[in-house]
């Protein structure tokens, strides 16, 4: 197991958890049936956010390493600004 990936994933986990929890809480409070049953639906949203944040942060972690971006730059030699200029034309 890569220790750097584990550390990055551990730093990303609270942010992913917050986004998932906010989305779940918003969903629970906006859907009338879930809002009526918030006694059980909100805890389910919390537990799902805690569980799903771990694999999501594990997938995101390698993309935050500099090595990933060097590989992407070597594969696609166009700088990012040039790509934006092409899209905006």
C-alpha positions in Angstrom: 0.0 0.0 0.0 1.3 3.4 -0.9 1.6 5.6 2.2 1.5 8.8 0.3 -1.8 7.8 -1.3 -3.1 6.9 2.1 -2.2 10.2 3.6 -3.7 12.2 0.7 -6.9 10.1 0.9 -7.0 10.8 4.7 -6.8 14.5 4.0 -9.5 14.3 1.3 -11.8 12.1 3.3 -13.3 14.9 5.5 -14.0 17.1 2.5 -15.6 14.3 0.5 -17.6 13.4 3.6 -18.8 17.0 4.0 -20.0 17.2 0.4 -21.8 13.8 0.6 -23.4 14.7 3.9 -24.6 18.1 2.6 -26.0 16.5 -0.5 -27.7 13.8 1.5 -29.1 16.2 4.1 -30.4 18.5 1.3 -32.1 15.5 -0.4 -33.7 14.4 2.9 -35.0 17.9 3.7 -36.3 18.6 0.1 -38.2 15.3 -0.5 -41.4 15.4 1.4 -41.6 11.7 2.1 -38.0 11.6 3.4 -38.6 14.8 5.5 -41.6 13.2 7.2 -39.4 10.2 8.1 -36.3 12.3 9.0 -35.9 10.3 12.2 -34.5 7.4 10.2 -33.6 9.0 6.8 -31.2 11.6 8.2 -29.1 9.0 10.1 -29.1 6.8 7.0 -27.8 9.8 5.0 -25.1 10.4 7.6 -23.9 6.7 7.6 -23.9 6.6 3.8 -21.8 9.7 3.7 -19.3 8.2 6.1 -19.1 5.0 4.2 -19.0 6.4 0.6 -16.5 9.1 1.4 -13.7 6.5 1.9 -13.7 4.9 -1.6 -14.3 8.3 -3.2 -11.3 9.8 -1.4 -9.2 6.8 -2.3 -10.0 7.3 -6.0 -9.3 11.1 -5.9 -6.0 10.8 -4.0 -3.7 9.8 -6.9 -5.0 12.6 -9.0 -3.7 15.1 -6.5 -0.1 14.0 -6.8 2.3 15.9 -9.0 3.4 12.7 -10.7 -0.1 12.4 -12.2 0.0 15.8 -13.7 3.5 15.3 -15.1 2.2 12.2 -16.8 -0.8 14.1 -18.2 1.4 16.9 -19.5 3.7 14.4 -21.2 0.8 12.6 -22.8 -0.9 15.8 -24.0 1.7 18.5 -24.7 -0.8 21.3 -25.0 -0.8 23.6 -22.0 -4.1 24.0 -20.3 -4.5 27.6 -21.3 -4.2 26.6 -25.0 -7.0 24.1 -24.6 -9.3 26.8 -23.0 -8.5 29.2 -25.9 -9.5 26.5 -28.4 -12.8 25.8 -26.6 -13.7 29.5 -26.3 -13.3 30.2 -30.0 
